[in-house]
Amino acid sequence: MAVESKRRLGRGLDALLGAYPAEVDETGRRDAGRRTVPIALIERNPRNPRRDFPDAELEELAASLKKHGIVQPLVVRHAAGATERYEIIAGERRWRAAQRAGLHEVPVTILDVSDREALELAIVENVQRTDLNPVEEARGYQALIEEFKYSQATLGETIGKSRVHVTNTLRLLKLPASVLETLEAGTLSAGHGRALLSAPDPEKLARLVVQKGLSVRETERLAQEPEEGSRPKPVRKPPVRNADIAALEKELSDLLGLKVELRHQESGGGELRIGYGSLEQLDSVCRKLRR
């Protein structure tokens, strides 16, 4: 995708549509790729990050479509190996509701995009409309990183999110499956999920958070507390250093003007480490060793 297209992508799907050339119909006229097609020729994108489509929302939208029709076209591309079939890039919820409403044709905007661009568009469209739950969003990011070798920084720039947001969202996938289910259901927020990541037992704390309706701040506090009945970690005492070794370290440090660390082993061998903060200091050490 061109740099300018990526900039538009970060600003949303509507801004990006202008980045693709208008199609030319059989009369030679450019029609911006918009047309009406039979709904039976449209299929869902199996890689769409959105998985949850509540029945109540679909019924409400279907009732609206019966009355007003589809105002905003679906964004599609030609299905692989089929010139007369289309795969949804954005608008699967409208497509599902249109079927419930008994519509036979729907307006579409057809784009000629790759698998990667189709996934990018699907994520941006859903994220900017807040249609994705945190887990769906994280899995969409993960798909782009694993399949198309994005770095987190590049991905953030492409979809118009900060690298920190991308990183924090991806971290949610480290939670147990039962906790991810509560995030998908909307019972817990992404903030709760991030707080649970540091808990000794995320599943146990998640149940408590749901039961008591705890805030994110309260969840963060509980996640840092040790589990009841758990043994505190033993505090390791620093090893007792040989006085002669410590004195030799100080002598060498004073001589070189640098930090010196001497690690002597019982076998008689060991390591001598000299720390330096600049190339000039390193050059000074080398000159002294050459004498």
Secondary structure by P-SEA (a helix, b strand, c coil): ccaaaaaaaaaccccccccbbbbbcccccccccbbbbbccccccccccccccccaaaaaaaaaaaaaccccbbbbbccccccccbbbbcccaaaaaaaaaacccbbbbbbbbccaaaaaaaaaaaaaaaccccaaaaaaaaaaaaaaccccaaaaaaaacccaaaaaaaaacccccaaaaaaaaaccccaaaaaaacccccaaaaaaaaaaacccaaaaaaaaaccccccccccccccccccaaaaaaaaaaaaaacbbbbbbbccccbbbbbbbbccaaaaaaaaaaaac
